[in-house]
Structure formats: C-alpha cells, structure tokens
Amino acid sequence: MIKSITFTDFCSGIGGGRIGLENLGMTCLGFSEIDKDAELTYREFFGKDEVNYGDLMQINSNDLPKKETHD
C-alpha cells in the first residue's frame, strides 16, 4: 500500500501551494497564516473547519499533528 505524503501548509496565503501539492496526491493536515483576509479566502476554498496554527514564528511543535501522521 502506498502511503500519501502529508504536510502542513505554512505561510499558506490563500492556498495556491496546497492546490499543487494536493494535485500530486498529498494530504494537507492544517495551515499557518496570519493575514486574516487570506485566512478567510483559504477557508472558503478548503472549508471552515481547517486548523490554522497561526503565526509560523509562534507555533509550538507539540501542537502540530503527531509524527506518525505528519511527513
């Protein structure tokens, strides 16, 4: 069985990079964006329940998905 690569969309903007990675078969586990307008657009594209980890410089690595589920 081939495992899908998982990622967090850091400095996500509105999610353009995510679209490319998902088109390659990868799975997004959350995103990091501090611009509120970009976050609103991102949520319109990918869903209201997406996890935003906020400011990349303030993220606690323990808050990210566990290593077993996150590449």
N, CA, C, O and CB atoms as a CASP TS submission, in Angstrom:
PFRMAT TS
TARGET T0000
AUTHOR 0000-0000-0000
METHOD Language model
MODEL 1
PARENT N/A
ATOM      1  N   MET     1       0.841  -1.184   0.000  1.00  0.00           N
ATOM      2  CA  MET     1       0.000   0.000   0.000  1.00  0.00           C
ATOM      3  C   MET     1       0.888   1.251   0.000  1.00  0.00           C
ATOM      4  O   MET     1       1.803   1.357   0.817  1.00  0.00           O
ATOM      5  CB  MET     1      -0.958  -0.004   1.226  1.00  0.00           C
ATOM      6  N   ILE     2       0.631   2.173  -0.888  1.00  0.00           N
ATOM      7  CA  ILE     2       1.398   3.413  -0.966  1.00  0.00           C
ATOM      8  C   ILE     2       0.765   4.430  -0.031  1.00  0.00           C
ATOM      9  O   ILE     2      -0.434   4.699  -0.106  1.00  0.00           O
ATOM     10  CB  ILE     2       1.454   3.956  -2.427  1.00  0.00           C
ATOM     11  N   LYS     3       1.584   4.993   0.849  1.00  0.00           N
ATOM     12  CA  LYS     3       1.118   5.988   1.812  1.00  0.00           C
ATOM     13  C   LYS     3       1.168   7.371   1.173  1.00  0.00           C
ATOM     14  O   LYS     3       2.154   7.729   0.530  1.00  0.00           O
ATOM     15  CB  LYS     3       1.973   5.951   3.108  1.00  0.00           C
ATOM     16  N   SER     4       0.114   8.135   1.350  1.00  0.00           N
ATOM     17  CA  SER     4       0.090   9.513   0.880  1.00  0.00           C
ATOM     18  C   SER     4       0.982  10.373   1.772  1.00  0.00           C
ATOM     19  O   SER     4       0.985  10.211   2.992  1.00  0.00           O
ATOM     20  CB  SER     4      -1.357  10.062   0.858  1.00  0.00           C
ATOM     21  N   ILE     5       1.725  11.275   1.173  1.00  0.00           N
ATOM     22  CA  ILE     5       2.546  12.210   1.942  1.00  0.00           C
ATOM     23  C   ILE     5       1.624  13.269   2.538  1.00  0.00           C
ATOM     24  O   ILE     5       0.745  13.790   1.852  1.00  0.00           O
ATOM     25  CB  ILE     5       3.660  12.868   1.047  1.00  0.00           C
ATOM     26  N   THR     6       1.825  13.582   3.804  1.00  0.00           N
ATOM     27  CA  THR     6       1.023  14.599   4.483  1.00  0.00           C
ATOM     28  C   THR     6       1.894  15.820   4.762  1.00  0.00           C
ATOM     29  O   THR     6       3.111  15.705   4.905  1.00  0.00           O
ATOM     30  CB  THR     6       0.415  14.042   5.803  1.00  0.00           C
ATOM     31  N   PHE     7       1.263  16.983   4.837  1.00  0.00           N
ATOM     32  CA  PHE     7       2.004  18.226   5.045  1.00  0.00           C
ATOM     33  C   PHE     7       1.148  19.250   5.776  1.00  0.00           C
ATOM     34  O   PHE     7      -0.076  19.138   5.830  1.00  0.00           O
ATOM     35  CB  PHE     7       2.483  18.799   3.704  1.00  0.00           C
ATOM     36  N   THR     8       1.819  20.251   6.336  1.00  0.00           N
ATOM     37  CA  THR     8       1.169  21.439   6.869  1.00  0.00           C
ATOM     38  C   THR     8       1.491  22.577   5.918  1.00  0.00           C
ATOM     39  O   THR     8       2.640  22.729   5.504  1.00  0.00           O
ATOM     40  CB  THR     8       1.637  21.760   8.340  1.00  0.00           C
ATOM     41  N   ASP     9       0.511  23.363   5.573  1.00  0.00           N
ATOM     42  CA  ASP     9       0.657  24.449   4.612  1.00  0.00           C
ATOM     43  C   ASP     9       1.101  25.717   5.348  1.00  0.00           C
ATOM     44  O   ASP     9       0.278  26.557   5.714  1.00  0.00           O
ATOM     45  CB  ASP     9      -0.678  24.691   3.841  1.00  0.00           C
ATOM     46  N   PHE    10       2.424  25.841   5.560  1.00  0.00           N
ATOM     47  CA  PHE    10       2.978  27.003   6.265  1.00  0.00           C
ATOM     48  C   PHE    10       3.015  28.221   5.345  1.00  0.00           C
ATOM     49  O   PHE    10       3.235  28.087   4.141  1.00  0.00           O
ATOM     50  CB  PHE    10       4.397  26.693   6.793  1.00  0.00           C
ATOM     51  N   CYS    11       2.796  29.417   5.915  1.00  0.00           N
ATOM     52  CA  CYS    11       2.762  30.676   5.137  1.00  0.00           C
ATOM     53  C   CYS    11       1.846  30.477   3.937  1.00  0.00           C
ATOM     54  O   CYS    11       2.229  30.739   2.797  1.00  0.00           O
ATOM     55  CB  CYS    11       4.209  31.108   4.668  1.00  0.00           C
ATOM     56  N   SER    12       0.645  30.015   4.207  1.00  0.00           N
ATOM     57  CA  SER    12      -0.250  29.478   3.188  1.00  0.00           C
ATOM     58  C   SER    12      -0.846  30.499   2.234  1.00  0.00           C
ATOM     59  O   SER    12      -1.202  30.148   1.109  1.00  0.00           O
ATOM     60  CB  SER    12      -1.340  28.765   3.844  1.00  0.00           C
ATOM     61  N   GLY    13      -0.963  31.749   2.652  1.00  0.00           N
ATOM     62  CA  GLY    13      -1.672  32.703   1.801  1.00  0.00           C
ATOM     63  C   GLY    13      -3.090  32.212   1.586  1.00  0.00           C
ATOM     64  O   GLY    13      -3.785  31.886   2.548  1.00  0.00           O
ATOM     65  N   ILE    14      -3.524  32.155   0.343  1.00  0.00           N
ATOM     66  CA  ILE    14      -4.883  31.668   0.051  1.00  0.00           C
ATOM     67  C   ILE    14      -4.894  30.204  -0.366  1.00  0.00           C
ATOM     68  O   ILE    14      -5.949  29.674  -0.717  1.00  0.00           O
ATOM     69  CB  ILE    14      -5.517  32.511  -1.045  1.00  0.00           C
ATOM     70  N   GLY    15      -3.730  29.536  -0.334  1.00  0.00           N
ATOM     71  CA  GLY    15      -3.692  28.099  -0.567  1.00  0.00           C
ATOM     72  C   GLY    15      -3.237  27.637  -1.937  1.00  0.00           C
ATOM     73  O   GLY    15      -3.452  26.478  -2.292  1.00  0.00           O
ATOM     74  N   GLY    16      -2.614  28.507  -2.716  1.00  0.00           N
ATOM     75  CA  GLY    16      -2.158  28.118  -4.049  1.00  0.00           C
ATOM     76  C   GLY    16      -1.181  26.955  -4.026  1.00  0.00           C
ATOM     77  O   GLY    16      -1.271  26.047  -4.853  1.00  0.00           O
ATOM     78  N   GLY    17      -0.243  26.979  -3.079  1.00  0.00           N
ATOM     79  CA  GLY    17       0.718  25.877  -2.965  1.00  0.00           C
ATOM     80  C   GLY    17       0.041  24.574  -2.597  1.00  0.00           C
ATOM     81  O   GLY    17       0.410  23.509  -3.092  1.00  0.00           O
ATOM     82  N   ARG    18      -0.945  24.661  -1.732  1.00  0.00           N
ATOM     83  CA  ARG    18      -1.690  23.469  -1.312  1.00  0.00           C
ATOM     84  C   ARG    18      -2.366  22.807  -2.500  1.00  0.00           C
ATOM     85  O   ARG    18      -2.354  21.582  -2.627  1.00  0.00           O
ATOM     86  CB  ARG    18      -2.735  23.832  -0.249  1.00  0.00           C
ATOM     87  N   ILE    19      -2.949  23.608  -3.361  1.00  0.00           N
ATOM     88  CA  ILE    19      -3.629  23.050  -4.530  1.00  0.00           C
ATOM     89  C   ILE    19      -2.659  22.215  -5.355  1.00  0.00           C
ATOM     90  O   ILE    19      -2.996  21.112  -5.786  1.00  0.00           O
ATOM     91  CB  ILE    19      -4.240  24.172  -5.394  1.00  0.00           C
ATOM     92  N   GLY    20      -1.459  22.735  -5.576  1.00  0.00           N
ATOM     93  CA  GLY    20      -0.462  21.996  -6.342  1.00  0.00           C
ATOM     94  C   GLY    20      -0.070  20.694  -5.672  1.00  0.00           C
ATOM     95  O   GLY    20       0.014  19.656  -6.329  1.00  0.00           O
ATOM     96  N   LEU    21       0.174  20.737  -4.358  1.00  0.00           N
ATOM     97  CA  LEU    21       0.571  19.528  -3.631  1.00  0.00           C
ATOM     98  C   LEU    21      -0.557  18.497  -3.601  1.00  0.00           C
ATOM     99  O   LEU    21      -0.311  17.301  -3.756  1.00  0.00           O
ATOM    100  CB  LEU    21       0.990  19.882  -2.202  1.00  0.00           C
ATOM    101  N   GLU    22      -1.782  18.956  -3.404  1.00  0.00           N
ATOM    102  CA  GLU    22      -2.912  18.020  -3.412  1.00  0.00           C
ATOM    103  C   GLU    22      -3.126  17.423  -4.802  1.00  0.00           C
ATOM    104  O   GLU    22      -3.536  16.268  -4.919  1.00  0.00           O
ATOM    105  CB  GLU    22      -4.193  18.726  -2.943  1.00  0.00           C
ATOM    106  N   ASN    23      -2.856  18.187  -5.848  1.00  0.00           N
ATOM    107  CA  ASN    23      -2.966  17.647  -7.211  1.00  0.00           C
ATOM    108  C   ASN    23      -1.947  16.539  -7.457  1.00  0.00           C
ATOM    109  O   ASN    23      -2.121  15.721  -8.361  1.00  0.00           O
ATOM    110  CB  ASN    23      -2.777  18.764  -8.244  1.00  0.00           C
ATOM    111  N   LEU    24      -0.881  16.512  -6.653  1.00  0.00           N
ATOM    112  CA  LEU    24       0.123  15.448  -6.735  1.00  0.00           C
ATOM    113  C   LEU    24      -0.206  14.279  -5.813  1.00  0.00           C
ATOM    114  O   LEU    24       0.556  13.315  -5.740  1.00  0.00           O
ATOM    115  CB  LEU    24       1.498  15.998  -6.392  1.00  0.00           C
ATOM    116  N   GLY    25      -1.348  14.358  -5.102  1.00  0.00           N
ATOM    117  CA  GLY    25      -1.789  13.263  -4.251  1.00  0.00           C
ATOM    118  C   GLY    25      -1.445  13.408  -2.785  1.00  0.00           C
ATOM    119  O   GLY    25      -1.679  12.487  -2.001  1.00  0.00           O
ATOM    120  N   MET    26      -0.891  14.550  -2.397  1.00  0.00           N
ATOM    121  CA  MET    26      -0.537  14.765  -0.987  1.00  0.00           C
ATOM    122  C   MET    26      -1.758  15.236  -0.203  1.00  0.00           C
ATOM    123  O   MET    26      -2.740  15.695  -0.787  1.00  0.00           O
ATOM    124  CB  MET    26       0.612  15.797  -0.860  1.00  0.00           C
ATOM    125  N   THR    27      -1.690  15.116   1.145  1.00  0.00           N
ATOM    126  CA  THR    27      -2.816  15.462   2.017  1.00  0.00           C
ATOM    127  C   THR    27      -2.400  16.546   2.996  1.00  0.00           C
ATOM    128  O   THR    27      -1.378  16.418   3.670  1.00  0.00           O
ATOM    129  CB  THR    27      -3.326  14.219   2.777  1.00  0.00           C
ATOM    130  N   CYS    28      -3.187  17.612   3.078  1.00  0.00           N
ATOM    131  CA  CYS    28      -2.913  18.726   3.990  1.00  0.00           C
ATOM    132  C   CYS    28      -3.573  18.461   5.342  1.00  0.00           C
ATOM    133  O   CYS    28      -4.736  18.062   5.416  1.00  0.00           O
ATOM    134  CB  CYS    28      -3.420  20.068   3.390  1.00  0.00           C
ATOM    135  N   LEU    29      -2.807  18.689   6.408  1.00  0.00           N
ATOM    136  CA  LEU    29      -3.305  18.459   7.771  1.00  0.00           C
ATOM    137  C   LEU    29      -3.594  19.750   8.533  1.00  0.00           C
ATOM    138  O   LEU    29      -4.015  19.698   9.689  1.00  0.00           O
ATOM    139  CB  LEU    29      -2.304  17.639   8.547  1.00  0.00           C
ATOM    140  N   GLY    30      -3.381  20.881   7.919  1.00  0.00           N
ATOM    141  CA  GLY    30      -3.613  22.165   8.563  1.00  0.00           C
ATOM    142  C   GLY    30      -2.797  23.233   7.863  1.00  0.00           C
ATOM    143  O   GLY    30      -2.023  22.938   6.953  1.00  0.00           O
ATOM    144  N   PHE    31      -2.973  24.473   8.290  1.00  0.00           N
ATOM    145  CA  PHE    31      -2.255  25.565   7.648  1.00  0.00           C
ATOM    146  C   PHE    31      -1.813  26.601   8.671  1.00  0.00           C
ATOM    147  O   PHE    31      -2.247  26.592   9.823  1.00  0.00           O
ATOM    148  CB  PHE    31      -3.125  26.219   6.577  1.00  0.00           C
ATOM    149  N   SER    32      -0.947  27.488   8.223  1.00  0.00           N
ATOM    150  CA  SER    32      -0.421  28.556   9.064  1.00  0.00           C
ATOM    151  C   SER    32      -0.485  29.855   8.275  1.00  0.00           C
ATOM    152  O   SER    32       0.214  30.019   7.276  1.00  0.00           O
ATOM    153  CB  SER    32       1.040  28.250   9.531  1.00  0.00           C
ATOM    154  N   GLU    33      -1.323  30.771   8.726  1.00  0.00           N
ATOM    155  CA  GLU    33      -1.460  32.068   8.048  1.00  0.00           C
ATOM    156  C   GLU    33      -1.876  33.123   9.062  1.00  0.00           C
ATOM    157  O   GLU    33      -2.758  32.878   9.885  1.00  0.00           O
ATOM    158  CB  GLU    33      -2.495  31.990   6.885  1.00  0.00           C
ATOM    159  N   ILE    34      -1.244  34.304   9.009  1.00  0.00           N
ATOM    160  CA  ILE    34      -1.581  35.368   9.951  1.00  0.00           C
ATOM    161  C   ILE    34      -2.430  36.477   9.334  1.00  0.00           C
ATOM    162  O   ILE    34      -3.049  37.255  10.060  1.00  0.00           O
ATOM    163  CB  ILE    34      -0.322  35.960  10.510  1.00  0.00           C
ATOM    164  N   ASP    35      -2.466  36.557   8.009  1.00  0.00           N
ATOM    165  CA  ASP    35      -3.283  37.572   7.352  1.00  0.00           C
ATOM    166  C   ASP    35      -4.745  37.125   7.393  1.00  0.00           C
ATOM    167  O   ASP    35      -5.101  36.095   6.821  1.00  0.00           O
ATOM    168  CB  ASP    35      -2.810  37.810   5.881  1.00  0.00           C
ATOM    169  N   LYS    36      -5.571  37.889   8.060  1.00  0.00           N
ATOM    170  CA  LYS    36      -6.972  37.492   8.268  1.00  0.00           C
ATOM    171  C   LYS    36      -7.769  37.411   6.973  1.00  0.00           C
ATOM    172  O   LYS    36      -8.626  36.539   6.830  1.00  0.00           O
ATOM    173  CB  LYS    36      -7.648  38.463   9.204  1.00  0.00           C
ATOM    174  N   ASP    37      -7.497  38.314   6.020  1.00  0.00           N
ATOM    175  CA  ASP    37      -8.215  38.253   4.738  1.00  0.00           C
ATOM    176  C   ASP    37      -7.817  36.996   3.962  1.00  0.00           C
ATOM    177  O   ASP    37      -8.670  36.328   3.378  1.00  0.00           O
ATOM    178  CB  ASP    37      -7.926  39.519   3.890  1.00  0.00           C
ATOM    179  N   ALA    38      -6.520  36.678   3.959  1.00  0.00           N
ATOM    180  CA  ALA    38      -6.060  35.456   3.299  1.00  0.00           C
ATOM    181  C   ALA    38      -6.687  34.227   3.966  1.00  0.00           C
ATOM    182  O   ALA    38      -7.082  33.279   3.288  1.00  0.00           O
ATOM    183  CB  ALA    38      -4.512  35.363   3.339  1.00  0.00           C
ATOM    184  N   GLU    39      -6.773  34.253   5.302  1.00  0.00           N
ATOM    185  CA  GLU    39      -7.373  33.125   6.024  1.00  0.00           C
ATOM    186  C   GLU    39      -8.837  32.938   5.631  1.00  0.00           C
ATOM    187  O   GLU    39      -9.288  31.808   5.443  1.00  0.00           O
ATOM    188  CB  GLU    39      -7.258  33.338   7.544  1.00  0.00           C
ATOM    189  N   LEU    40      -9.578  34.030   5.508  1.00  0.00           N
ATOM    190  CA  LEU    40     -10.987  33.931   5.104  1.00  0.00           C
ATOM    191  C   LEU    40     -11.118  33.288   3.724  1.00  0.00           C
ATOM    192  O   LEU    40     -11.977  32.431   3.515  1.00  0.00           O
ATOM    193  CB  LEU    40     -11.644  35.325   5.100  1.00  0.00           C
ATOM    194  N   THR    41     -10.274  33.698   2.791  1.00  0.00           N
ATOM    195  CA  THR    41     -10.294  33.120   1.445  1.00  0.00           C
ATOM    196  C   THR    41      -9.906  31.650   1.487  1.00  0.00           C
ATOM    197  O   THR    41     -10.536  30.818   0.835  1.00  0.00           O
ATOM    198  CB  THR    41      -9.349  33.891   0.510  1.00  0.00           C
ATOM    199  N   TYR    42      -8.857  31.325   2.263  1.00  0.00           N
ATOM    200  CA  TYR    42      -8.400  29.946   2.409  1.00  0.00           C
ATOM    201  C   TYR    42      -9.536  29.060   2.904  1.00  0.00           C
ATOM    202  O   TYR    42      -9.753  27.964   2.388  1.00  0.00           O
ATOM    203  CB  TYR    42      -7.203  29.870   3.374  1.00  0.00           C
ATOM    204  N   ARG    43     -10.248  29.540   3.894  1.00  0.00           N
ATOM    205  CA  ARG    43     -11.361  28.766   4.459  1.00  0.00           C
ATOM    206  C   ARG    43     -12.513  28.612   3.458  1.00  0.00           C
ATOM    207  O   ARG    43     -13.203  27.593   3.464  1.00  0.00           O
ATOM    208  CB  ARG    43     -11.873  29.439   5.741  1.00  0.00           C
ATOM    209  N   GLU    44     -12.723  29.606   2.610  1.00  0.00           N
ATOM    210  CA  GLU    44     -13.737  29.480   1.554  1.00  0.00           C
ATOM    211  C   GLU    44     -13.345  28.385   0.577  1.00  0.00           C
ATOM    212  O   GLU    44     -14.199  27.631   0.109  1.00  0.00           O
ATOM    213  CB  GLU    44     -13.922  30.819   0.807  1.00  0.00           C
ATOM    214  N   PHE    45     -12.058  28.294   0.268  1.00  0.00           N
ATOM    215  CA  PHE    45     -11.564  27.285  -0.676  1.00  0.00           C
ATOM    216  C   PHE    45     -11.558  25.881  -0.083  1.00  0.00           C
ATOM    217  O   PHE    45     -11.917  24.919  -0.763  1.00  0.00           O
ATOM    218  CB  PHE    45     -10.164  27.644  -1.131  1.00  0.00           C
ATOM    219  N   PHE    46     -11.148  25.754   1.197  1.00  0.00           N
ATOM    220  CA  PHE    46     -10.855  24.436   1.755  1.00  0.00           C
ATOM    221  C   PHE    46     -11.732  24.017   2.929  1.00  0.00           C
ATOM    222  O   PHE    46     -11.617  22.885   3.398  1.00  0.00           O
ATOM    223  CB  PHE    46      -9.449  24.401   2.182  1.00  0.00           C
ATOM    224  N   GLY    47     -12.586  24.878   3.407  1.00  0.00           N
ATOM    225  CA  GLY    47     -13.506  24.506   4.475  1.00  0.00           C
ATOM    226  C   GLY    47     -13.295  25.293   5.753  1.00  0.00           C
ATOM    227  O   GLY    47     -12.180  25.683   6.101  1.00  0.00           O
ATOM    228  N   LYS    48     -14.382  25.508   6.424  1.00  0.00           N
ATOM    229  CA  LYS    48     -14.376  26.316   7.653  1.00  0.00           C
ATOM    230  C   LYS    48     -13.682  25.623   8.820  1.00  0.00           C
ATOM    231  O   LYS    48     -13.232  26.289   9.752  1.00  0.00           O
ATOM    232  CB  LYS    48     -15.794  26.658   8.049  1.00  0.00           C
ATOM    233  N   ASP    49     -13.588  24.288   8.782  1.00  0.00           N
ATOM    234  CA  ASP    49     -13.033  23.538   9.906  1.00  0.00           C
ATOM    235  C   ASP    49     -11.529  23.295   9.811  1.00  0.00           C
ATOM    236  O   ASP    49     -10.961  22.602  10.656  1.00  0.00           O
ATOM    237  CB  ASP    49     -13.733  22.228  10.018  1.00  0.00           C
ATOM    238  N   GLU    50     -10.881  23.853   8.798  1.00  0.00           N
ATOM    239  CA  GLU    50      -9.427  23.690   8.665  1.00  0.00           C
ATOM    240  C   GLU    50      -8.724  24.285   9.895  1.00  0.00           C
ATOM    241  O   GLU    50      -9.143  25.319  10.416  1.00  0.00           O
ATOM    242  CB  GLU    50      -8.910  24.372   7.354  1.00  0.00           C
ATOM    243  N   VAL    51      -7.662  23.627  10.347  1.00  0.00           N
ATOM    244  CA  VAL    51      -6.910  24.094  11.514  1.00  0.00           C
ATOM    245  C   VAL    51      -5.871  25.114  11.071  1.00  0.00           C
ATOM    246  O   VAL    51      -5.003  24.810  10.253  1.00  0.00           O
ATOM    247  CB  VAL    51      -6.230  22.906  12.253  1.00  0.00           C
ATOM    248  N   ASN    52      -5.962  26.349  11.622  1.00  0.00           N
ATOM    249  CA  ASN    52      -4.949  27.375  11.382  1.00  0.00           C
ATOM    250  C   ASN    52      -4.046  27.436  12.612  1.00  0.00           C
ATOM    251  O   ASN    52      -4.494  27.775  13.707  1.00  0.00           O
ATOM    252  CB  ASN    52      -5.605  28.777  11.083  1.00  0.00           C
ATOM    253  N   TYR    53      -2.775  27.105  12.417  1.00  0.00           N
ATOM    254  CA  TYR    53      -1.822  27.121  13.524  1.00  0.00           C
ATOM    255  C   TYR    53      -1.279  28.516  13.791  1.00  0.00           C
ATOM    256  O   TYR    53      -0.485  28.699  14.714  1.00  0.00           O
ATOM    257  CB  TYR    53      -0.678  26.175  13.239  1.00  0.00           C
ATOM    258  N   GLY    54      -1.691  29.505  13.000  1.00  0.00           N
ATOM    259  CA  GLY    54      -1.333  30.894  13.257  1.00  0.00           C
ATOM    260  C   GLY    54       0.081  31.250  12.830  1.00  0.00           C
ATOM    261  O   GLY    54       0.613  30.712  11.858  1.00  0.00           O
ATOM    262  N   ASP    55       0.672  32.162  13.573  1.00  0.00           N
ATOM    263  CA  ASP    55       1.985  32.719  13.264  1.00  0.00           C
ATOM    264  C   ASP    55       3.063  31.635  13.271  1.00  0.00           C
ATOM    265  O   ASP    55       3.297  30.982  14.288  1.00  0.00           O
ATOM    266  CB  ASP    55       2.341  33.821  14.264  1.00  0.00           C
ATOM    267  N   LEU    56       3.702  31.459  12.141  1.00  0.00           N
ATOM    268  CA  LEU    56       4.740  30.438  11.990  1.00  0.00           C
ATOM    269  C   LEU    56       5.829  30.574  13.049  1.00  0.00           C
ATOM    270  O   LEU    56       6.370  29.572  13.515  1.00  0.00           O
ATOM    271  CB  LEU    56       5.359  30.519  10.602  1.00  0.00           C
ATOM    272  N   MET    57       6.148  31.793  13.426  1.00  0.00           N
ATOM    273  CA  MET    57       7.217  32.019  14.401  1.00  0.00           C
ATOM    274  C   MET    57       6.782  31.716  15.836  1.00  0.00           C
ATOM    275  O   MET    57       7.614  31.690  16.743  1.00  0.00           O
ATOM    276  CB  MET    57       7.699  33.452  14.311  1.00  0.00           C
ATOM    277  N   GLN    58       5.492  31.491  16.044  1.00  0.00           N
ATOM    278  CA  GLN    58       4.963  31.245  17.383  1.00  0.00           C
ATOM    279  C   GLN    58       4.423  29.825  17.575  1.00  0.00           C
ATOM    280  O   GLN    58       3.939  29.491  18.656  1.00  0.00           O
ATOM    281  CB  GLN    58       3.874  32.235  17.678  1.00  0.00           C
ATOM    282  N   ILE    59       4.503  28.998  16.546  1.00  0.00           N
ATOM    283  CA  ILE    59       3.932  27.645  16.625  1.00  0.00           C
ATOM    284  C   ILE    59       4.726  26.782  17.593  1.00  0.00           C
ATOM    285  O   ILE    59       5.955  26.737  17.546  1.00  0.00           O
ATOM    286  CB  ILE    59       3.900  26.984  15.234  1.00  0.00           C
ATOM    287  N   ASN    60       4.005  26.103  18.466  1.00  0.00           N
ATOM    288  CA  ASN    60       4.600  25.102  19.343  1.00  0.00           C
ATOM    289  C   ASN    60       4.551  23.782  18.576  1.00  0.00           C
ATOM    290  O   ASN    60       3.476  23.327  18.186  1.00  0.00           O
ATOM    291  CB  ASN    60       3.841  25.005  20.741  1.00  0.00           C
ATOM    292  N   SER    61       5.708  23.171  18.359  1.00  0.00           N
ATOM    293  CA  SER    61       5.748  21.947  17.561  1.00  0.00           C
ATOM    294  C   SER    61       4.881  20.835  18.146  1.00  0.00           C
ATOM    295  O   SER    61       4.457  19.937  17.420  1.00  0.00           O
ATOM    296  CB  SER    61       7.175  21.463  17.435  1.00  0.00           C
ATOM    297  N   ASN    62       4.615  20.886  19.437  1.00  0.00           N
ATOM    298  CA  ASN    62       3.744  19.889  20.058  1.00  0.00           C
ATOM    299  C   ASN    62       2.289  20.046  19.628  1.00  0.00           C
ATOM    300  O   ASN    62       1.489  19.125  19.794  1.00  0.00           O
ATOM    301  CB  ASN    62       3.842  19.984  21.568  1.00  0.00           C
ATOM    302  N   ASP    63       1.941  21.211  19.074  1.00  0.00           N
ATOM    303  CA  ASP    63       0.577  21.450  18.610  1.00  0.00           C
ATOM    304  C   ASP    63       0.333  20.914  17.200  1.00  0.00           C
ATOM    305  O   ASP    63      -0.815  20.791  16.771  1.00  0.00           O
ATOM    306  CB  ASP    63       0.276  22.930  18.650  1.00  0.00           C
ATOM    307  N   LEU    64       1.415  20.594  16.475  1.00  0.00           N
ATOM    308  CA  LEU    64       1.284  20.065  15.116  1.00  0.00           C
ATOM    309  C   LEU    64       0.876  18.598  15.178  1.00  0.00           C
ATOM    310  O   LEU    64       1.038  17.950  16.213  1.00  0.00           O
ATOM    311  CB  LEU    64       2.611  20.229  14.325  1.00  0.00           C
ATOM    312  N   PRO    65       0.345  18.070  14.071  1.00  0.00           N
ATOM    313  CA  PRO    65      -0.011  16.632  14.053  1.00  0.00           C
ATOM    314  C   PRO    65       1.185  15.772  14.454  1.00  0.00           C
ATOM    315  O   PRO    65       2.337  16.131  14.207  1.00  0.00           O
ATOM    316  CB  PRO    65      -0.515  16.211  12.644  1.00  0.00           C
ATOM    317  N   LYS    66       0.895  14.648  15.066  1.00  0.00           N
ATOM    318  CA  LYS    66       1.937  13.733  15.515  1.00  0.00           C
ATOM    319  C   LYS    66       2.776  13.236  14.353  1.00  0.00           C
ATOM    320  O   LYS    66       2.292  13.146  13.225  1.00  0.00           O
ATOM    321  CB  LYS    66       1.325  12.557  16.253  1.00  0.00           C
ATOM    322  N   LYS    67       4.028  12.915  14.625  1.00  0.00           N
ATOM    323  CA  LYS    67       4.970  12.484  13.594  1.00  0.00           C
ATOM    324  C   LYS    67       4.440  11.316  12.779  1.00  0.00           C
ATOM    325  O   LYS    67       4.693  11.238  11.577  1.00  0.00           O
ATOM    326  CB  LYS    67       6.289  12.105  14.223  1.00  0.00           C
ATOM    327  N   GLU    68       3.704  10.400  13.416  1.00  0.00           N
ATOM    328  CA  GLU    68       3.182   9.234  12.697  1.00  0.00           C
ATOM    329  C   GLU    68       2.219   9.625  11.589  1.00  0.00           C
ATOM    330  O   GLU    68       2.066   8.885  10.618  1.00  0.00           O
ATOM    331  CB  GLU    68       2.490   8.294  13.662  1.00  0.00           C
ATOM    332  N   THR    69       1.567  10.774  11.716  1.00  0.00           N
ATOM    333  CA  THR    69       0.570  11.182  10.728  1.00  0.00           C
ATOM    334  C   THR    69       1.034  12.352   9.889  1.00  0.00           C
ATOM    335  O   THR    69       0.298  12.808   9.014  1.00  0.00           O
ATOM    336  CB  THR    69      -0.722  11.536  11.410  1.00  0.00           C
ATOM    337  N   HIS    70       2.229  12.848  10.131  1.00  0.00           N
ATOM    338  CA  HIS    70       2.695  14.084   9.503  1.00  0.00           C
ATOM    339  C   HIS    70       4.082  13.876   8.930  1.00  0.00           C
ATOM    340  O   HIS    70       5.010  13.510   9.652  1.00  0.00           O
ATOM    341  CB  HIS    70       2.698  15.251  10.512  1.00  0.00           C
ATOM    342  N   ASP    71       4.225  14.108   7.635  1.00  0.00           N
ATOM    343  CA  ASP    71       5.524  13.963   6.983  1.00  0.00           C
ATOM    344  C   ASP    71       6.259  15.275   6.979  1.00  0.00           C
ATOM    345  O   ASP    71       7.377  15.355   6.471  1.00  0.00           O
ATOM    346  CB  ASP    71       5.365  13.448   5.561  1.00  0.00           C
TER
END
